[in-house]
Amino acid sequence: MTSSGRLSIPDTLRLHLACGVGLLTRIPVGWLLPSAYKNSSASWPLAQSIWCWPLIGAGIGICTGGLSAVLQCRHIPPLAAAGIALGMQILVTGGLHEDGLADTADSSGGMTPERKLEIMRDSRIGSYGVLALCLAILIRAGVLSSIHSIALACLICGIAGCLARGAFLVVTKTIPPARPDGLARSLYPLAQRNLTIALAGIICLCILLTVFLMPAPLTVACLLTFIVFPILLALAVALLIARYAQRKLGGYTGDILGACAVITECTIMTALSALFY
């Protein structure tokens, strides 16, 4: 079977985008696949597609923030507008990261790494998971309902979405997987070249979003605030979660990565919105 290494550059980019969109959203990706991968059982190069994950996260964030602000401009109550926007986001992503957050929170009730991993694989949700989900939705809805500018909402949510998907790449690079199987295991070890491209893309995306969407006059301090500060904050969150996962589980799982994305998104949205509140 033809592999991604033998595909043309445009087809390889399409395949990587299909991998990223198919993993991070519920959007159909059949139309993106090169002909060699349509109706084929060939494995997808998931680990090679990491360069586009921050881009997809930024797109999801921009759509979420933009929808909330547009609805508020149409005189929808701010909290209702935020709820609708978050509902759209969860519909698009399938609640993938939220599921990881809930499972990670529930696993805190386990006493040993083995028991924690067992709880994570249980499809049922416990009280810790419910509380974690409620807090995550409350924080994001609170931020969205406080932002009435479309450009500012797209900027804050775009940067948060970008860094949320970039943060769990740091986790996978920092610690090994906790299980010998599973989807998350296929990411280890991350190719240094692909990771470098992803991290460079994060910086470029933050710069572009700030330059084109910042409602206030651009200054050096403004650029540093919306580029360096959130990147360092996301890095700190990722390293803390990596340390937690290493100590409690012996490594990362898909649920840990999902929890990392949600926690990073909440943190970045709260920190950046505080500058304009």
Summary of the structure (lengths in Angstrom):
residues: 277
radius of gyration: 18.7
end to end distance: 54.9
largest distance: 54.9
contacts: 956
relative contact order: 0.14
helix: 76%
strand: 1%
